[in-house]
Amino acid sequence: MNSTSTSKIIQILRFGRLLLHIFSGLLQSIAYPYFNRSVQRYMVRKWAGNLLGILNVKLNCSGPLPPEDEQRVILIANHISWLDIMIILTMYPVRFVAKSEVLSWPLLNILCRNVGTIFIEREKRNDTIRVNQDIVKALVTGDSIAIFPEGTTSDGTVLLHFHASLLQSAVIVQASLHPVAIDYRDITGARNTSVAYVNVTILESLRLILMQPAIKAELSFLDPINCEDKNRRELTRLAEHAISEALQLTVVRKIPERLSDLPSVSQ
């Protein structure tokens, strides 16, 4: 926890503004399906950017963003906080793959469902087949997709092992695969672990974020990965390596890496 925090009055004011903003988003999300894609993208980007402003999140984005009209784009990112979704949406229009747990979040569950989030039940191993099919359908109809392959959140001081299961969709459609590195800093420049959504409820996480005087978010789009002649495990390891190098983080593996997971030397 940082030694400095905002006053109770500022926290209450921020929380009030945030509630109003969420209700505004809920109303917009009802009309969302009836607008064309360009209007939808504007609505989401504007709403996400305003939310960051309410929470005093200062976003710095670097690297080559894929053109918004590029087809079959998949962003693959490390995962620290629910804020990750907002900072990505502020910079690039995507639909997210999210854990079904999000459906239990008050208000935000409705918002996520209305804007086309693809939910996965990670406890059900076979659910990845359905989700891969949903991702393929979304990609071929012109949507871009964002995936958090760690499968959970870290505190931002390590990178968790990337799982390959959802990148079968990238192989099927030969997607344009873009690794994205996410990092949070506090006002001193140190890594901000208070932002992490780890071992807390969504309301506890929100309280910790409201206490922050300011949050610096770094969003780095890395060089795209060519999907040609690669399987999902090779693509996953390449993305994992690119993000760990960009953030200078150690990869924590729960299971030993197999040789079949590694890209060949020629790639």
C-alpha positions as CSV (number, residue, x, y, z in Angstrom):
1,M,0.0,0.0,0.0
2,N,1.3,3.5,-0.8
3,S,2.0,5.8,2.2
4,T,-0.1,8.6,0.7
5,S,-3.7,8.4,-0.1
6,T,-6.6,10.8,-1.0
7,S,-8.8,12.3,1.7
8,K,-12.1,10.7,2.6
9,I,-14.0,13.6,1.0
10,I,-12.2,13.1,-2.4
11,Q,-12.8,9.4,-2.2
12,I,-16.6,9.9,-1.6
13,L,-16.8,12.5,-4.4
14,R,-15.0,10.1,-6.8
15,F,-17.2,7.3,-5.8
16,G,-20.3,9.4,-6.4
17,R,-19.1,10.4,-9.9
18,L,-18.2,6.8,-10.7
19,L,-21.7,5.6,-9.8
20,L,-23.3,8.2,-12.0
21,H,-20.9,7.3,-14.8
22,I,-21.7,3.6,-14.5
23,F,-25.5,4.3,-14.6
24,S,-24.8,6.5,-17.7
25,G,-23.0,3.6,-19.2
26,L,-25.8,1.2,-18.5
27,L,-28.3,3.4,-20.3
28,Q,-25.9,3.8,-23.2
29,S,-25.3,0.0,-23.4
30,I,-29.1,-0.6,-23.9
31,A,-29.0,1.5,-27.1
32,Y,-25.5,0.2,-28.0
33,P,-26.6,-2.7,-30.3
34,Y,-28.6,-0.4,-32.5
35,F,-25.7,1.8,-33.6
36,N,-23.3,1.2,-36.3
37,R,-19.8,0.0,-35.5
38,S,-18.1,3.4,-35.7
39,V,-20.6,4.9,-33.3
40,Q,-20.2,1.9,-31.0
41,R,-16.4,2.3,-30.9
42,Y,-16.7,6.0,-30.1
43,M,-19.2,5.4,-27.3
44,V,-17.0,2.7,-25.7
45,R,-13.7,4.7,-26.0
46,K,-15.4,7.9,-24.6
47,W,-16.9,6.1,-21.7
48,A,-13.7,4.2,-20.8
49,G,-11.6,7.3,-21.0
50,N,-14.0,9.3,-18.8
51,L,-13.9,6.5,-16.2
52,L,-10.1,6.8,-16.1
53,G,-10.4,10.5,-15.6
54,I,-12.7,10.0,-12.6
55,L,-10.2,7.7,-11.0
56,N,-7.3,10.0,-11.9
57,V,-5.6,7.4,-14.0
58,K,-2.9,9.0,-16.2
59,L,-2.5,6.8,-19.3
60,N,0.6,6.7,-21.5
61,C,0.4,4.6,-24.6
62,S,3.3,3.6,-26.8
63,G,4.1,1.3,-29.7
64,P,2.5,0.4,-33.0
65,L,-1.3,0.2,-32.6
66,P,-3.0,-2.0,-35.3
67,P,-5.1,0.1,-37.7
68,E,-8.8,0.1,-36.5
69,D,-9.8,-1.2,-40.0
70,E,-7.4,-4.1,-39.8
71,Q,-9.2,-7.5,-39.9
72,R,-8.9,-10.4,-37.4
73,V,-7.0,-8.6,-34.7
74,I,-6.3,-10.3,-31.4
75,L,-4.7,-8.4,-28.5
76,I,-2.9,-10.6,-26.0
77,A,-2.1,-8.9,-22.7
78,N,-0.9,-9.5,-19.2
79,H,-3.6,-9.0,-16.6
80,I,-3.3,-7.0,-13.3
81,S,-6.6,-5.2,-12.7
82,W,-10.1,-4.6,-14.0
83,L,-8.6,-1.2,-15.0
84,D,-6.8,-3.1,-17.8
85,I,-10.0,-3.3,-19.7
86,M,-10.6,0.5,-19.5
87,I,-7.1,1.5,-20.6
88,I,-7.2,-0.9,-23.6
89,L,-10.7,0.3,-24.6
90,T,-9.5,3.9,-24.3
91,M,-6.9,3.2,-27.0
92,Y,-8.3,0.4,-29.2
93,P,-11.8,-1.0,-29.8
94,V,-12.0,-4.7,-28.8
95,R,-14.4,-7.2,-27.3
96,F,-13.0,-9.0,-24.3
97,V,-12.9,-12.6,-23.2
98,A,-13.7,-12.5,-19.5
99,K,-14.2,-15.0,-16.7
100,S,-17.8,-15.8,-15.9
101,E,-17.1,-14.4,-12.4
102,V,-17.6,-10.9,-13.9
103,L,-21.3,-11.8,-14.2
104,S,-21.5,-11.5,-10.4
105,W,-20.2,-7.9,-10.3
106,P,-23.0,-5.5,-9.5
107,L,-24.0,-3.2,-12.4
108,L,-20.8,-3.9,-14.4
109,N,-22.1,-7.4,-15.3
110,I,-25.0,-5.8,-17.3
111,L,-22.6,-3.4,-18.9
112,C,-20.2,-6.1,-20.0
113,R,-22.9,-8.3,-21.3
114,N,-24.5,-5.5,-23.3
115,V,-21.3,-4.6,-25.1
116,G,-20.5,-8.1,-26.3
117,T,-18.1,-9.5,-23.8
118,I,-17.4,-13.2,-24.3
119,F,-17.6,-15.1,-21.0
120,I,-15.7,-18.3,-20.2
121,E,-16.2,-20.8,-17.4
122,R,-12.6,-21.7,-16.7
123,E,-13.6,-24.5,-14.3
124,K,-15.1,-26.3,-17.3
125,R,-12.2,-27.4,-19.5
126,N,-14.4,-28.0,-22.5
127,D,-15.8,-24.5,-22.4
128,T,-12.7,-23.3,-24.3
129,I,-14.0,-25.1,-27.4
130,R,-17.2,-23.0,-27.3
131,V,-15.2,-19.8,-26.6
132,N,-12.8,-20.4,-29.4
133,Q,-15.8,-20.8,-31.7
134,D,-17.2,-17.5,-30.5
135,I,-13.9,-15.7,-31.0
136,V,-13.6,-17.0,-34.5
137,K,-17.2,-15.8,-35.3
138,A,-16.4,-12.4,-33.9
139,L,-13.1,-12.0,-35.8
140,V,-14.6,-13.0,-39.2
141,T,-17.4,-10.5,-38.7
142,G,-15.0,-7.7,-38.2
143,D,-14.6,-7.4,-34.4
144,S,-11.3,-7.4,-32.7
145,I,-10.7,-9.5,-29.5
146,A,-8.6,-9.1,-26.4
147,I,-7.4,-12.1,-24.4
148,F,-5.7,-12.3,-21.0
149,P,-3.9,-15.6,-21.3
150,E,-2.7,-15.8,-17.7
151,G,-6.2,-16.8,-16.8
152,T,-6.2,-14.7,-13.7
153,T,-4.6,-11.5,-12.3
154,S,-1.1,-10.9,-10.9
155,D,0.1,-8.1,-8.7
156,G,2.2,-6.8,-11.6
157,T,5.6,-7.8,-10.1
158,V,5.7,-11.1,-12.0
159,L,4.2,-12.5,-15.2
160,L,2.1,-15.6,-14.8
161,H,2.4,-18.5,-17.2
162,F,0.4,-17.9,-20.4
163,H,-2.2,-20.5,-21.3
164,A,-2.5,-21.5,-24.9
165,S,-6.0,-22.8,-25.1
166,L,-7.8,-19.6,-26.4
167,L,-5.2,-19.0,-29.1
168,Q,-6.5,-21.8,-31.2
169,S,-8.8,-19.2,-32.7
170,A,-5.7,-17.2,-33.9
171,V,-4.4,-20.3,-35.7
172,I,-7.8,-21.0,-37.3
173,V,-8.3,-17.5,-38.8
174,Q,-4.5,-16.7,-39.1
175,A,-5.1,-13.6,-36.9
176,S,-3.1,-10.5,-36.6
177,L,-1.7,-11.1,-33.1
178,H,-0.5,-8.1,-31.1
179,P,1.1,-8.5,-27.6
180,V,0.3,-5.7,-25.2
181,A,2.2,-5.0,-22.0
182,I,0.4,-3.3,-19.1
183,D,2.1,-1.7,-16.1
184,Y,1.0,0.5,-13.3
185,R,3.0,3.0,-11.3
186,D,2.3,5.2,-8.3
187,I,3.2,8.9,-7.9
188,T,6.7,8.0,-6.9
189,G,7.3,5.9,-10.0
190,A,7.3,2.6,-8.1
191,R,5.2,-0.3,-9.3
192,N,1.7,0.1,-7.9
193,T,0.5,-3.2,-6.5
194,S,-2.6,-1.5,-4.9
195,V,-4.2,-1.5,-8.3
196,A,-4.0,-5.3,-8.6
197,Y,-7.3,-7.3,-8.4
198,V,-5.8,-10.1,-6.3
199,N,-7.4,-11.7,-3.3
200,V,-10.0,-8.9,-2.9
201,T,-13.6,-8.4,-3.9
202,I,-14.5,-5.9,-6.7
203,L,-15.7,-3.4,-4.0
204,E,-12.5,-3.8,-2.0
205,S,-10.4,-3.3,-5.2
206,L,-12.4,-0.2,-6.0
207,R,-11.8,1.2,-2.5
208,L,-8.0,0.7,-2.9
209,I,-8.1,2.5,-6.3
210,L,-10.2,5.4,-5.0
211,M,-7.5,5.9,-2.3
212,Q,-4.8,6.5,-4.8
213,P,-3.9,10.2,-5.4
214,A,-3.0,9.3,-9.0
215,I,-2.3,6.2,-11.0
216,K,0.1,6.0,-13.9
217,A,-0.8,3.4,-16.4
218,E,1.6,2.3,-19.1
219,L,0.2,0.5,-22.2
220,S,2.7,-0.8,-24.6
221,F,1.7,-2.2,-28.0
222,L,4.6,-4.6,-29.0
223,D,5.6,-5.8,-32.5
224,P,2.9,-8.1,-34.0
225,I,3.5,-11.8,-34.2
226,N,3.1,-13.7,-37.5
227,C,0.7,-16.6,-37.0
228,E,1.8,-18.4,-40.2
229,D,3.0,-22.0,-39.7
230,K,2.8,-21.7,-35.9
231,N,0.6,-23.6,-33.5
232,R,-1.2,-22.1,-30.5
233,R,1.5,-23.0,-28.0
234,E,4.3,-21.5,-30.1
235,L,2.2,-18.3,-30.5
236,T,1.6,-18.2,-26.7
237,R,5.2,-18.6,-25.8
238,L,6.3,-15.9,-28.3
239,A,3.7,-13.4,-26.8
240,E,4.7,-14.4,-23.3
241,H,8.4,-13.8,-24.0
242,A,7.7,-10.4,-25.7
243,I,5.6,-9.1,-22.8
244,S,8.0,-10.4,-20.1
245,E,10.9,-8.7,-21.9
246,A,9.0,-5.5,-22.3
247,L,8.1,-5.4,-18.6
248,Q,11.4,-7.0,-17.4
249,L,9.4,-9.5,-15.4
250,T,10.1,-13.1,-14.5
251,V,7.6,-15.7,-15.8
252,V,6.1,-17.8,-13.0
253,R,5.3,-21.3,-14.2
254,K,3.0,-23.6,-12.3
255,I,3.8,-26.5,-14.6
256,P,7.0,-27.4,-16.4
257,E,7.2,-26.1,-19.9
258,R,7.2,-28.8,-22.6
259,L,9.4,-28.8,-25.7
260,S,6.2,-28.6,-27.8
261,D,5.4,-25.2,-26.2
262,L,8.6,-23.6,-27.5
263,P,9.0,-21.9,-30.9
264,S,11.5,-23.5,-33.2
265,V,14.8,-21.8,-33.8
266,S,13.8,-21.0,-37.4
267,Q,10.8,-19.0,-36.1
